[in-house]
Amino acid sequence: MSAANGTPLTRHGSRVPTIPARLTRPKATSTPAAPPARVQTTASQQPVTPAPTIKTMVICLPDDLPAQALTSHQLDTHFGVAGTLTTLYWATPRLRLWQRHQLISARKGHPTPCAGGPVRLLDLPGMRHAAAVGAGIRYQSWQQVVHGTRPAIPWPVFEARHLTDPDRYPFERASEDFHAQPRVHAMRLHAAATPGLGQPSVGELEMYQAGQVAYQHYRAASAVVGDAMLTADGRHLAPASDFLAHRITYLEQALTHLDTLSPQQRLLAVSL
């Protein structure tokens, strides 16, 4: 993975680094820090929670939004979001030819990929089912790859310790400690030996370790609500961090909101 994903989101989100394949930063001038388990905070040091990684945002479009706003160069003007339209959604298989113009950035294919449109024209159940099936296949592969290794500490734990005391525990040391874990070694070696799409990612380590069914639910929910959501009334829903518990809280909130939307409500997916 690259050192950073996503873009600045002004009031609607944030930009944070994701877990890189291998991280390099200038050497710290301070004395080398102790291993993560020994890093402690003083009374003046409050634990810092890493900001979340936001790659895809779902925007619930206001009814009165002009058509010219549904382009990438108008997103910042209308929503304060710097990003581009992305084909996150599938159109329903029952789509009529005359309904196609209601989709946003529809492309050729079956099912028809698009950046959004009215909820009634999007195949949200089909997307969730397909994502769950794909997640199950990836989980089986991951289980074989990490067989015999101990559960690993996910990256946000190391990042939080670094942010809490960056002088005693520099970023480079945090990255080294994370990548030194046998389970992370196994995942990276598998990705290096079998390159291609769909490989288990160390960025989802905590999700995999929650179990197959939990991982399938996580991927199915994420398939339709992305990493953050902007509601039609201006509310911004997003996880507090990349910790799985915070991700789950966001998914609960976003899915609950999705269930309240009318069939005419338009959704728009944006890549940040």
C-alpha positions in Angstrom: 0.0 0.0 0.0 1.1 3.6 -0.4 2.1 5.7 2.5 -1.1 7.7 2.4 -4.5 7.3 0.9 -7.4 9.8 0.6 -7.4 13.5 0.3 -8.1 16.5 2.6 -11.9 16.7 3.2 -12.2 20.1 5.0 -15.1 19.8 7.4 -16.4 16.6 5.9 -13.5 14.3 6.6 -9.8 13.9 7.1 -6.7 12.6 5.5 -4.5 10.0 7.3 -1.9 7.4 6.4 -2.8 3.8 5.9 -0.5 0.9 6.7 2.3 0.9 4.1 4.0 -2.2 2.9 7.2 -0.8 4.3 7.6 2.6 5.8 10.7 4.8 5.7 11.1 8.2 7.4 14.1 10.2 8.4 15.9 8.8 11.4 14.8 10.3 14.7 17.4 12.1 16.7 16.0 11.0 20.0 17.1 7.9 21.9 15.6 4.7 20.4 12.2 4.0 22.0 11.3 0.9 24.0 9.1 -1.8 22.4 5.4 -0.9 22.1 4.4 -2.8 25.3 6.8 -0.6 27.3 5.7 2.8 25.9 4.0 4.7 28.7 2.3 8.1 28.9 2.9 10.7 31.5 0.1 12.6 33.2 0.5 15.4 30.6 0.2 13.0 27.7 -3.3 12.1 26.7 -3.7 9.0 24.5 -4.1 10.1 20.9 -6.6 8.3 18.6 -5.4 8.1 15.0 -7.7 9.7 12.5 -9.6 7.4 10.1 -8.6 6.5 6.6 -11.4 7.7 4.3 -11.1 6.5 0.7 -14.7 6.4 -0.4 -17.5 8.7 0.7 -21.2 8.3 0.0 -23.1 11.5 -0.4 -26.9 11.6 0.0 -27.8 14.3 -2.6 -30.3 17.0 -1.7 -33.5 17.0 -3.8 -32.9 20.5 -5.1 -29.3 20.0 -6.1 -28.7 21.2 -9.7 -27.5 18.7 -12.3 -24.2 20.6 -12.9 -23.2 19.7 -9.3 -22.9 16.0 -10.2 -19.5 16.4 -11.6 -16.1 16.1 -9.9 -15.1 19.7 -10.3 -18.3 20.9 -8.5 -18.0 18.6 -5.4 -15.9 21.0 -3.4 -18.2 23.9 -4.2 -21.4 22.1 -3.1 -20.1 19.7 -0.4 -16.6 20.8 0.6 -15.2 17.5 -0.7 -12.2 17.3 -2.9 -12.6 14.0 -4.8 -13.8 12.3 -8.0 -16.9 10.3 -8.9 -16.3 6.6 -8.5 -18.3 3.6 -9.8 -19.2 2.1 -6.5 -22.7 1.0 -7.2 -24.5 -1.4 -9.5 -27.8 -0.7 -11.2 -30.7 -3.0 -10.5 -31.0 -5.9 -13.0 -34.6 -4.7 -13.7 -33.4 -1.3 -15.0 -35.4 0.0 -17.9 -33.7 1.7 -20.8 -35.5 4.9 -20.1 -34.3 4.9 -16.5 -30.7 4.8 -17.4 -30.5 8.6 -17.6 -31.3 8.8 -13.9 -28.1 7.0 -13.0 -24.9 9.0 -12.4 -21.9 8.2 -14.6 -23.4 4.9 -15.7 -21.0 2.6 -17.7 -21.4 -0.4 -19.9 -21.5 -3.7 -18.2 -23.7 -6.3 -16.6 -24.6 -5.4 -13.9 -24.4 -1.8 -14.9 -21.7 0.0 -12.8 -22.4 3.6 -11.8 -21.4 6.4 -9.4 -25.0 6.6 -8.0 -28.6 7.4 -8.6 -32.0 6.9 -6.9 -32.0 4.1 -4.3 -34.7 2.3 -6.1 -32.5 1.9 -9.1 -29.5 0.6 -7.2 -29.0 -3.1 -6.5 -27.8 -2.7 -2.9 -28.8 -6.2 -1.8 -26.9 -7.7 -4.7 -23.8 -5.6 -3.9 -23.9 -6.8 -0.3 -24.3 -10.4 -1.3 -21.4 -10.3 -3.8 -19.1 -8.5 -1.4 -19.9 -11.2 1.3 -19.1 -14.0 -1.1 -15.8 -12.4 -2.2 -14.9 -11.8 1.4 -15.5 -15.4 2.3 -13.1 -16.5 -0.4 -10.4 -14.1 0.7 -10.8 -15.2 4.3 -10.3 -18.8 3.4 -7.1 -17.8 1.6 -6.0 -15.6 4.5 -6.6 -18.5 6.9 -4.2 -20.7 5.0 -1.6 -18.0 4.6 -1.4 -17.2 8.4 -1.9 -20.8 9.6 0.5 -21.5 12.5 1.1 -17.8 13.3 0.0 -16.0 16.5 -2.6 -13.2 16.3 -1.0 -9.9 15.5 -1.4 -6.4 17.0 -3.1 -4.2 14.3 -1.5 -1.1 13.0 -3.7 1.5 14.7 -2.4 0.3 18.1 1.2 1.2 17.0 0.1 4.4 15.3 -1.7 5.5 18.5 1.3 4.9 20.6 3.5 6.9 18.2 1.1 9.8 18.2 0.8 9.8 22.0 4.6 10.0 22.4 6.3 10.7 19.1 9.7 11.5 20.7 10.0 8.3 22.6 8.3 6.1 20.0 9.0 7.5 16.5 7.0 6.6 13.5 9.7 4.6 11.9 10.0 2.4 15.1 6.2 1.9 15.1 6.3 0.7 11.5 9.2 -1.6 12.2 7.5 -3.1 15.2 4.3 -3.7 13.3 6.0 -5.3 10.3 8.2 -7.5 12.6 5.2 -9.7 13.6 5.2 -13.2 12.1 1.6 -13.0 10.9 2.3 -9.7 9.1 5.4 -11.4 7.5 3.2 -14.3 6.3 0.7 -11.9 4.7 3.3 -9.8 3.0 5.2 -12.8 1.7 2.0 -14.2 0.2 1.2 -10.9 -1.5 4.8 -10.7 -2.9 4.7 -14.3 -4.2 1.2 -14.1 -5.7 0.7 -10.5 -6.9 -2.7 -9.4 -8.1 -6.1 -8.1 -7.0 -8.0 -9.5 -4.1 -5.0 -10.4 -1.9 -5.6 -10.2 1.9 -4.4 -6.8 3.1 -2.5 -6.1 6.3 -4.7 -3.0 6.5 -7.6 -5.3 7.3 -5.7 -7.5 9.8 -8.0 -6.7 12.7 -11.1 -7.4 10.5 -9.7 -10.8 9.5 -8.9 -11.7 13.1 -12.5 -11.1 14.1 -13.5 -14.3 12.2 -14.9 -15.3 8.8 -18.5 -14.3 9.4 -17.6 -11.0 11.0 -15.3 -10.2 8.0 -18.0 -11.0 5.5 -20.5 -8.7 7.4 -17.8 -6.0 7.4 -17.2 -6.2 3.7 -20.8 -6.5 2.8 -21.8 -3.3 4.8 -18.8 -1.4 3.5 -19.7 -2.2 -0.1 -22.8 0.1 0.1 -21.8 2.8 2.5 -18.1 3.2 1.9 -15.8 4.8 4.6 -17.9 7.9 5.4 -21.3 9.3 4.6 -22.6 12.9 4.1 -26.4 13.0 4.7 -28.8 15.2 2.7 -29.2 17.5 5.8 -25.4 18.0 6.1 -24.5 15.5 8.8 -21.1 13.8 8.5 -21.0 10.2 9.5 -17.5 8.6 9.8 -15.5 6.2 12.1 -13.6 7.9 14.9 -10.5 5.9 13.8 -9.3 2.8 11.9 -9.9 0.6 14.9 -12.5 -2.1 14.1 -14.7 -1.0 16.9 -15.0 2.5 15.5 -15.5 1.1 12.0 -18.4 -1.0 13.2 -20.0 2.0 14.9 -19.8 3.9 11.6 -21.3 1.0 9.7 -24.2 0.7 12.2 -24.9 4.4 11.8 -24.6 4.5 8.1 -26.7 1.4 7.5 -29.4 2.7 9.8 -29.5 5.9 7.9 -29.6 4.1 4.6 -32.7 2.1 5.8 -34.5 5.4 6.4 -34.0 6.8 2.9 -36.9 7.0 0.4 -36.7 5.1 -2.9 -36.3 8.4 -4.6 -33.2 9.5 -2.6 -30.1 9.8 -4.8 -26.8 8.5 -3.6 -23.4 9.5 -5.0 -20.1 7.8 -4.4 -16.9 9.8 -4.3 -13.3 8.6 -4.3 -11.1 10.8 -2.1 
